[in-house]
Amino acid sequence: MMRPHTGTQTMEELRTEVLIVGAGPVGLAMALMLEKLGIDCMIVERREGLHDSPQAHVISSRSLEICRALGIDDATIRSAGPDPADTRNVRWVDRLIGRDLGVFSL
């Protein structure tokens, strides 16, 4: 069973069968897999919330197969992503919300 742990709690001894470091896609998928197998796990993550900037633009077909096996369907993933019409341009910028240095359409 996954147990949340916030940075505001006092130091205490916590025991788990598996400790997962990082709540990125691999860590979260591993936690789901272990939970389905009934294995106790805990995730530790240095950030308190979501990233401020995009972390993935493309998900491979194999990753989608793994998501399906975990009970996450394609529609759920697509609904969390950008509008496909917004993904036809490649931009070079000086920072994420900075000025365009160049752009081309696919």
Secondary structure, 3 states (H helix, E strand, C coil): CECCCCCCCCCCCCCCCEEEECCCHHHHHHHHHHHHCCCCEEEECCCCCCCCCCCCCCCCHHHHHHHHHCCCCHHHHHHHCCCHHHHCEEEEECCCCCCEEEEEEC
